[in-house]
Amino acid sequence: MTTFTVETIEPRTAAGIRSEVPMAELSTVFERGFAAIMRTVETQGIAIVGPPFGYYPRMPAETVEVVVGFPVAGPITPDGEVEPFELPAGRVVTGTHVGPYETLEQTYGELMAWTGAQGLTLAEGMWESYLSDPSTDPGTWKTLIVWPLA
């Protein structure tokens, strides 16, 4: 069982690439997006200051809309698909999923049950920050889930 907390967070400046794709193509968006963003911030001399993320403005349907990105030390200049982005501020629920991405759905179920039991209402637009090196054992991967409250 994941432990969830309510926090108030500040906005974070980021560089991102927005896409809308079928769920089966999501991993290619991350691979392509992270590489392009790293090239852009390196060219512009801006430091990456946090782990990569996937921001989901709405619940997936037949397709999933996602902004893949990295928090950065300062504003970036748009470059091709790479654009400035800001992870929002406000009251959020956070919890850390441990395990492969394929089991995230279970942690999301726990988060929704926990917020309901606490009398909290989730807003639209949530994100995952990927805290582990993907070359390590997937059973040990840590993914921070951040979901704003309404």
CYANA upper distance limits for C-alpha pairs under 8 A (distance plus 0.5 A):
  1 MET  CA    107 THR  CA      8.37
  1 MET  CA    110 GLU  CA      7.99
  2 THR  CA     95 GLY  CA      6.88
  2 THR  CA     96 THR  CA      7.14
  2 THR  CA     97 HIS  CA      7.22
  2 THR  CA    107 THR  CA      7.35
  2 THR  CA    110 GLU  CA      7.83
  3 THR  CA     95 GLY  CA      6.39
  3 THR  CA     96 THR  CA      7.93
  4 PHE  CA     93 VAL  CA      7.00
  4 PHE  CA     94 THR  CA      6.00
  4 PHE  CA     95 GLY  CA      5.13
  4 PHE  CA     96 THR  CA      8.37
  4 PHE  CA    111 LEU  CA      7.59
  4 PHE  CA    114 TRP  CA      8.19
  5 THR  CA     93 VAL  CA      6.04
  5 THR  CA     94 THR  CA      5.95
  5 THR  CA     95 GLY  CA      7.21
  6 VAL  CA     91 ARG  CA      7.29
  6 VAL  CA     92 VAL  CA      6.09
  6 VAL  CA     93 VAL  CA      5.06
  6 VAL  CA     94 THR  CA      6.96
  7 GLU  CA     91 ARG  CA      6.05
  7 GLU  CA     92 VAL  CA      5.94
  7 GLU  CA     93 VAL  CA      6.92
  7 GLU  CA     94 THR  CA      7.90
  8 THR  CA     89 ALA  CA      7.84
  8 THR  CA     90 GLY  CA      5.70
  8 THR  CA     91 ARG  CA      4.78
  8 THR  CA     92 VAL  CA      6.68
  9 ILE  CA     89 ALA  CA      5.73
  9 ILE  CA     90 GLY  CA      5.89
  9 ILE  CA     91 ARG  CA      6.96
  9 ILE  CA     92 VAL  CA      7.79
 10 GLU  CA     88 PRO  CA      7.69
 10 GLU  CA     89 ALA  CA      5.01
 10 GLU  CA     90 GLY  CA      7.16
 11 PRO  CA     86 GLU  CA      6.96
 11 PRO  CA     87 LEU  CA      5.98
 11 PRO  CA     88 PRO  CA      5.26
 11 PRO  CA     89 ALA  CA      4.79
 11 PRO  CA     90 GLY  CA      8.42
 12 ARG  CA     71 PRO  CA      6.84
 12 ARG  CA     72 VAL  CA      8.41
 12 ARG  CA     86 GLU  CA      5.98
 12 ARG  CA     87 LEU  CA      5.53
 12 ARG  CA     88 PRO  CA      7.34
 12 ARG  CA     89 ALA  CA      8.19
 13 THR  CA     71 PRO  CA      6.21
 13 THR  CA     72 VAL  CA      6.33
 13 THR  CA     73 ALA  CA      7.61
 13 THR  CA     74 GLY  CA      7.04
 13 THR  CA     75 PRO  CA      7.16
 13 THR  CA     84 PRO  CA      8.09
 13 THR  CA     85 PHE  CA      6.77
 13 THR  CA     86 GLU  CA      5.23
 13 THR  CA     87 LEU  CA      7.11
 14 ALA  CA     69 GLY  CA      7.12
 14 ALA  CA     70 PHE  CA      5.99
 14 ALA  CA     71 PRO  CA      4.54
 14 ALA  CA     72 VAL  CA      5.45
 14 ALA  CA     73 ALA  CA      8.48
 14 ALA  CA     74 GLY  CA      8.35
 14 ALA  CA     75 PRO  CA      7.89
 14 ALA  CA     84 PRO  CA      6.58
 14 ALA  CA     85 PHE  CA      5.41
 14 ALA  CA     86 GLU  CA      5.90
 14 ALA  CA     87 LEU  CA      7.49
 15 ALA  CA     37 ILE  CA      7.18
 15 ALA  CA     41 VAL  CA      8.42
 15 ALA  CA     69 GLY  CA      5.94
 15 ALA  CA     70 PHE  CA      6.16
 15 ALA  CA     71 PRO  CA      6.97
 15 ALA  CA     72 VAL  CA      7.08
 15 ALA  CA     75 PRO  CA      8.41
 15 ALA  CA     76 ILE  CA      7.20
 15 ALA  CA     82 VAL  CA      7.03
 15 ALA  CA     83 GLU  CA      6.25
 15 ALA  CA     84 PRO  CA      5.34
 15 ALA  CA     85 PHE  CA      5.91
 15 ALA  CA     86 GLU  CA      8.42
 16 GLY  CA     33 GLY  CA      8.10
 16 GLY  CA     37 ILE  CA      7.28
 16 GLY  CA     67 VAL  CA      6.36
 16 GLY  CA     68 VAL  CA      5.84
 16 GLY  CA     69 GLY  CA      4.56
 16 GLY  CA     70 PHE  CA      7.19
 16 GLY  CA     82 VAL  CA      6.01
 16 GLY  CA     83 GLU  CA      6.00
 16 GLY  CA     84 PRO  CA      6.79
 16 GLY  CA     85 PHE  CA      6.36
 17 ILE  CA     33 GLY  CA      6.51
 17 ILE  CA     37 ILE  CA      8.17
 17 ILE  CA     67 VAL  CA      5.83
 17 ILE  CA     68 VAL  CA      5.97
 17 ILE  CA     69 GLY  CA      6.95
 17 ILE  CA     81 GLU  CA      6.21
 17 ILE  CA     82 VAL  CA      5.54
 17 ILE  CA     83 GLU  CA      6.79
 18 ARG  CA     65 GLU  CA      7.90
 18 ARG  CA     66 VAL  CA      6.27
 18 ARG  CA     67 VAL  CA      4.77
 18 ARG  CA     68 VAL  CA      7.14
 18 ARG  CA     81 GLU  CA      8.14
 19 SER  CA     29 VAL  CA      7.80
 19 SER  CA     65 GLU  CA      6.29
 19 SER  CA     66 VAL  CA      6.04
 19 SER  CA     67 VAL  CA      6.89
 20 GLU  CA     63 THR  CA      6.86
 20 GLU  CA     64 VAL  CA      5.96
 20 GLU  CA     65 GLU  CA      4.73
 20 GLU  CA     66 VAL  CA      6.81
 21 VAL  CA     25 GLU  CA      6.65
 21 VAL  CA     26 LEU  CA      7.12
 21 VAL  CA     63 THR  CA      5.70
 21 VAL  CA     64 VAL  CA      6.06
 21 VAL  CA     65 GLU  CA      7.19
 22 PRO  CA     26 LEU  CA      7.44
 22 PRO  CA     62 GLU  CA      6.87
 22 PRO  CA     63 THR  CA      4.79
 22 PRO  CA     64 VAL  CA      6.57
 23 MET  CA     62 GLU  CA      8.06
 23 MET  CA     63 THR  CA      6.41
 23 MET  CA     64 VAL  CA      6.41
 25 GLU  CA     29 VAL  CA      7.26
 26 LEU  CA     30 PHE  CA      7.12
 26 LEU  CA     64 VAL  CA      8.32
 27 SER  CA     31 GLU  CA      6.84
 28 THR  CA     32 ARG  CA      6.51
 29 VAL  CA     33 GLY  CA      6.17
 29 VAL  CA     68 VAL  CA      8.16
 30 PHE  CA     34 PHE  CA      6.32
 30 PHE  CA     68 VAL  CA      6.67
 31 GLU  CA     35 ALA  CA      6.89
 32 ARG  CA     36 ALA  CA      6.79
 33 GLY  CA     37 ILE  CA      6.58
 33 GLY  CA     68 VAL  CA      6.79
 33 GLY  CA     69 GLY  CA      7.74
 34 PHE  CA     38 MET  CA      6.60
 34 PHE  CA     52 PRO  CA      8.22
 34 PHE  CA     68 VAL  CA      7.54
 34 PHE  CA     69 GLY  CA      6.98
 34 PHE  CA     70 PHE  CA      8.38
 35 ALA  CA     39 ARG  CA      6.85
 36 ALA  CA     40 THR  CA      6.76
 36 ALA  CA     82 VAL  CA      7.63
 37 ILE  CA     41 VAL  CA      6.64
 37 ILE  CA     69 GLY  CA      7.49
 37 ILE  CA     70 PHE  CA      8.18
 37 ILE  CA     82 VAL  CA      6.60
 38 MET  CA     42 GLU  CA      6.54
 39 ARG  CA     43 THR  CA      6.59
 40 THR  CA     44 GLN  CA      6.64
 40 THR  CA     79 ASP  CA      7.36
 40 THR  CA     82 VAL  CA      7.82
 41 VAL  CA     45 GLY  CA      6.37
 41 VAL  CA     46 ILE  CA      5.55
 41 VAL  CA     47 ALA  CA      7.30
 41 VAL  CA     48 ILE  CA      8.05
 41 VAL  CA     76 ILE  CA      7.73
 42 GLU  CA     46 ILE  CA      6.74
 42 GLU  CA     47 ALA  CA      7.97
 44 GLN  CA     76 ILE  CA      7.81
 44 GLN  CA     77 THR  CA      8.40
 46 ILE  CA     72 VAL  CA      7.19
 46 ILE  CA     73 ALA  CA      6.67
 46 ILE  CA     74 GLY  CA      7.02
 46 ILE  CA     76 ILE  CA      7.93
 47 ALA  CA     72 VAL  CA      6.14
 47 ALA  CA     73 ALA  CA      5.86
 47 ALA  CA     74 GLY  CA      8.27
 48 ILE  CA     70 PHE  CA      6.88
 48 ILE  CA     71 PRO  CA      6.39
 48 ILE  CA     72 VAL  CA      4.92
 48 ILE  CA     73 ALA  CA      6.78
 49 VAL  CA     70 PHE  CA      8.09
 49 VAL  CA     71 PRO  CA      6.04
 49 VAL  CA     72 VAL  CA      5.63
 49 VAL  CA     73 ALA  CA      6.47
 50 GLY  CA     70 PHE  CA      6.96
 50 GLY  CA     71 PRO  CA      5.79
 50 GLY  CA     72 VAL  CA      7.71
 51 PRO  CA     70 PHE  CA      6.77
 51 PRO  CA     71 PRO  CA      7.62
 51 PRO  CA    129 SER  CA      6.58
 51 PRO  CA    130 TYR  CA      6.51
 51 PRO  CA    131 LEU  CA      6.48
 52 PRO  CA     68 VAL  CA      7.94
 52 PRO  CA     69 GLY  CA      6.17
 52 PRO  CA     70 PHE  CA      5.11
 52 PRO  CA     71 PRO  CA      7.76
 52 PRO  CA    129 SER  CA      6.27
 52 PRO  CA    130 TYR  CA      6.20
 52 PRO  CA    131 LEU  CA      8.24
 53 PHE  CA     68 VAL  CA      6.26
 53 PHE  CA     69 GLY  CA      5.91
 53 PHE  CA     70 PHE  CA      6.60
 53 PHE  CA    127 TRP  CA      7.20
 53 PHE  CA    128 GLU  CA      5.92
 53 PHE  CA    129 SER  CA      4.77
 53 PHE  CA    130 TYR  CA      6.47
 54 GLY  CA     66 VAL  CA      6.75
 54 GLY  CA     67 VAL  CA      6.17
 54 GLY  CA     68 VAL  CA      5.03
 54 GLY  CA     69 GLY  CA      7.04
 54 GLY  CA    127 TRP  CA      6.00
 54 GLY  CA    128 GLU  CA      5.86
 54 GLY  CA    129 SER  CA      7.17
 55 TYR  CA     66 VAL  CA      5.97
 55 TYR  CA     67 VAL  CA      5.47
 55 TYR  CA     68 VAL  CA      6.84
 55 TYR  CA    125 GLY  CA      7.52
 55 TYR  CA    126 MET  CA      6.35
 55 TYR  CA    127 TRP  CA      4.66
 55 TYR  CA    128 GLU  CA      7.05
 56 TYR  CA     64 VAL  CA      8.25
 56 TYR  CA     65 GLU  CA      6.56
 56 TYR  CA     66 VAL  CA      5.30
 56 TYR  CA     67 VAL  CA      7.12
 56 TYR  CA    125 GLY  CA      5.93
 56 TYR  CA    126 MET  CA      5.90
 56 TYR  CA    127 TRP  CA      6.32
 57 PRO  CA     65 GLU  CA      7.21
 57 PRO  CA     66 VAL  CA      7.36
 57 PRO  CA    124 GLU  CA      6.76
 57 PRO  CA    125 GLY  CA      4.42
 57 PRO  CA    126 MET  CA      6.98
 58 ARG  CA     65 GLU  CA      7.56
 58 ARG  CA    124 GLU  CA      6.24
 58 ARG  CA    125 GLY  CA      6.04
 58 ARG  CA    126 MET  CA      8.32
 59 MET  CA     64 VAL  CA      7.92
 59 MET  CA    124 GLU  CA      8.25
 60 PRO  CA     64 VAL  CA      5.03
 60 PRO  CA     65 GLU  CA      7.45
 75 PRO  CA     84 PRO  CA      7.07
 76 ILE  CA     83 GLU  CA      7.68
 76 ILE  CA     84 PRO  CA      6.23
 77 THR  CA     83 GLU  CA      7.44
 77 THR  CA     84 PRO  CA      7.46
 78 PRO  CA     82 VAL  CA      6.14
 78 PRO  CA     83 GLU  CA      4.97
 78 PRO  CA     84 PRO  CA      6.95
 79 ASP  CA     83 GLU  CA      7.05
 90 GLY  CA    148 PRO  CA      7.42
 90 GLY  CA    149 LEU  CA      8.38
 91 ARG  CA    148 PRO  CA      6.38
 91 ARG  CA    149 LEU  CA      6.25
 92 VAL  CA    146 VAL  CA      6.80
 92 VAL  CA    147 TRP  CA      5.80
 92 VAL  CA    148 PRO  CA      4.53
 92 VAL  CA    149 LEU  CA      5.78
 93 VAL  CA    145 ILE  CA      8.46
 93 VAL  CA    146 VAL  CA      6.34
 93 VAL  CA    147 TRP  CA      5.73
 93 VAL  CA    148 PRO  CA      6.75
 93 VAL  CA    149 LEU  CA      7.46
 94 THR  CA    144 LEU  CA      7.42
 94 THR  CA    145 ILE  CA      5.98
 94 THR  CA    146 VAL  CA      5.17
 94 THR  CA    147 TRP  CA      6.99
 95 GLY  CA    111 LEU  CA      8.15
 95 GLY  CA    144 LEU  CA      6.37
 95 GLY  CA    145 ILE  CA      5.89
 95 GLY  CA    146 VAL  CA      7.51
 96 THR  CA    142 LYS  CA      6.82
 96 THR  CA    143 THR  CA      6.01
 96 THR  CA    144 LEU  CA      4.90
 96 THR  CA    145 ILE  CA      6.53
 97 HIS  CA    104 LEU  CA      7.19
 97 HIS  CA    107 THR  CA      6.73
 97 HIS  CA    141 TRP  CA      8.45
 97 HIS  CA    142 LYS  CA      6.11
 97 HIS  CA    143 THR  CA      5.58
 97 HIS  CA    144 LEU  CA      6.80
 97 HIS  CA    145 ILE  CA      7.75
 98 VAL  CA    139 GLY  CA      7.51
 98 VAL  CA    140 THR  CA      6.48
 98 VAL  CA    141 TRP  CA      6.00
 98 VAL  CA    142 LYS  CA      5.17
 98 VAL  CA    143 THR  CA      7.05
 99 GLY  CA    103 THR  CA      7.22
 99 GLY  CA    104 LEU  CA      8.28
 99 GLY  CA    138 PRO  CA      6.24
 99 GLY  CA    139 GLY  CA      4.78
 99 GLY  CA    140 THR  CA      5.82
 99 GLY  CA    141 TRP  CA      5.51
 99 GLY  CA    142 LYS  CA      7.01
100 PRO  CA    104 LEU  CA      7.73
100 PRO  CA    138 PRO  CA      5.31
100 PRO  CA    139 GLY  CA      6.20
100 PRO  CA    140 THR  CA      8.10
100 PRO  CA    141 TRP  CA      6.67
103 THR  CA    107 THR  CA      7.87
104 LEU  CA    108 TYR  CA      6.81
105 GLU  CA    109 GLY  CA      6.75
106 GLN  CA    110 GLU  CA      6.87
107 THR  CA    111 LEU  CA      6.63
108 TYR  CA    112 MET  CA      6.68
109 GLY  CA    113 ALA  CA      6.70
110 GLU  CA    114 TRP  CA      6.52
111 LEU  CA    115 THR  CA      6.63
112 MET  CA    116 GLY  CA      6.63
113 ALA  CA    117 ALA  CA      6.69
114 TRP  CA    118 GLN  CA      6.72
115 THR  CA    119 GLY  CA      6.72
115 THR  CA    120 LEU  CA      5.51
115 THR  CA    121 THR  CA      7.30
115 THR  CA    122 LEU  CA      8.08
116 GLY  CA    120 LEU  CA      6.27
116 GLY  CA    121 THR  CA      7.61
120 LEU  CA    149 LEU  CA      7.59
120 LEU  CA    150 ALA  CA      8.45
121 THR  CA    149 LEU  CA      6.25
121 THR  CA    150 ALA  CA      5.99
122 LEU  CA    147 TRP  CA      7.35
122 LEU  CA    148 PRO  CA      6.61
122 LEU  CA    149 LEU  CA      4.98
122 LEU  CA    150 ALA  CA      5.89
123 ALA  CA    147 TRP  CA      7.80
123 ALA  CA    148 PRO  CA      5.96
123 ALA  CA    149 LEU  CA      5.48
123 ALA  CA    150 ALA  CA      5.00
124 GLU  CA    148 PRO  CA      7.73
125 GLY  CA    147 TRP  CA      7.58
125 GLY  CA    148 PRO  CA      7.56
126 MET  CA    145 ILE  CA      8.16
126 MET  CA    146 VAL  CA      6.34
126 MET  CA    147 TRP  CA      5.03
126 MET  CA    148 PRO  CA      6.86
127 TRP  CA    145 ILE  CA      6.51
127 TRP  CA    146 VAL  CA      5.85
127 TRP  CA    147 TRP  CA      7.06
128 GLU  CA    143 THR  CA      6.77
128 GLU  CA    144 LEU  CA      5.98
128 GLU  CA    145 ILE  CA      5.11
128 GLU  CA    146 VAL  CA      6.70
129 SER  CA    143 THR  CA      6.17
129 SER  CA    144 LEU  CA      5.51
129 SER  CA    145 ILE  CA      7.10
129 SER  CA    146 VAL  CA      8.48
130 TYR  CA    142 LYS  CA      7.06
130 TYR  CA    143 THR  CA      5.26
130 TYR  CA    144 LEU  CA      7.01
131 LEU  CA    141 TRP  CA      7.81
131 LEU  CA    142 LYS  CA      5.86
131 LEU  CA    143 THR  CA      6.12
131 LEU  CA    144 LEU  CA      7.47
132 SER  CA    136 THR  CA      8.12
132 SER  CA    141 TRP  CA      5.75
132 SER  CA    142 LYS  CA      6.08
132 SER  CA    143 THR  CA      7.90
133 ASP  CA    141 TRP  CA      8.01
134 PRO  CA    138 PRO  CA      7.69
134 PRO  CA    141 TRP  CA      7.87
136 THR  CA    140 THR  CA      8.04
136 THR  CA    141 TRP  CA      7.97
137 ASP  CA    141 TRP  CA      7.43
